[in-house]
């Protein structure tokens, strides 16, 4: 039986392979969730560069967020990421949940990014 880390890695790779088949050149919005914080970045896989990123540890968000591990923090990170992406000229992305279930903080981040103007 595989460990939890191996199972998460398999889910992540399976999710990413599906994303590659449908992305059609769009940038990838990747999410990382830890026990205390959440972060997201928009990645250009063709160039291998991070275009925009946001985290609950960012200095401008740190004052607004009481705790980095709740849905309110995730939605503020999603909104900040979308605003930075639109400033950088990115409108359409593919959402990469990274092996996490689309529920709770991951869903809150995605919904806030959609409301702020990102299309995925």
N, C-alpha and C positions, 0 to 999 in steps of 0.2 A: 504494500500500500504506500502510495506516495505521500510525502509530507505536505502540509498546507502551503508552504512556499513553492513547492514544485507544482502543485495544483493551480495556484494563482498564476505562476509563470506560463503554464499551458493555456489557461484561459486568456491571458494577455496576448500570447502569440497567435492564438486562434482568432481573437478579435482583430488584431492588427492585420492578419492576412486577409480578412474580409474587407477591412477598410481599404487596403491597397487595391483590391479588385473594383471597388466602386468609387474611389476618390476622384478619378479623372483629372489629376493635376492640382486638386485643391490642397490647401494647407491643412495640417492636422492639429486639432485642439486636444492636447494630452493632459490628463488630470492625475495628480498624485495626492493621496490621502494618507495621513499618518494619524496616530492617536491624538495628537495635540494640535495639528495644523493641517491646512489644505493649500495646495498650489496648483496652478495651471499654466500651461505655456502653449503658444502657437508655433508649430515647427514647420519649416520648409524642408521636407525630406529630400528633395532633389539637390538642394544646396547643402544640406546638413547643418542648417543654422536655425537658431531660435529667433523668431521675429519679435514676439512680444511675450511677456510673462507677468504674472501677478501671484501674490501669495499672501496668506494671512500674517506673514512676518514682515511685509513691506512697511517702511516707515510711515508712509502716508495713510495706510490702512490700520496700522497698529493702534492708533488713538481711537478709531471708531469701533473697533472690535473688542468686546469684553473678553471673549474666549475664542480661540482659534478653531475649536473642535465642535462647532454647532452649525445648524443650518443657516443662521443669520450671517455668520462669518463667511460661509460658502457662497451665499448669494451676493455679498458685498465683493468678494473676490471675483465672481463671475461678471458682475457689473463693471468693475474696474478693468478687467481683462478685455471686455467688449469695447469699452471706451478707448482703451489704448490701441486695440486692433483697428478700430475705425479711423483713428488718427493716423495710423501707419498705412492705411489704404487697404486693409483686409476686411472683406465683407462675408465671403463664403468660406466655410471650413468644414472639415469632417470631424465628428466627435469621437475621440478615443477614450473610452472609459477605463482602459488599462487593466482589465481583469476584475474590476470592482463591479458589484451589482448596481444597476441604474436605479438607485433608491436612496433616500435620505440626503446626505450632503452632496453626493454626486449629482442627483437630480436637481437639487436647489441651485447648484452652480450652473448647470446647463440651462435651467429655466431663466435665471437672471441674465445669462449671456444672450439668450434669445430675445428677451424683453428689451435689452439694451441695444439690439440691432444686428447681432450676428445671425447668419443663416446656416443652419445645419439640420 
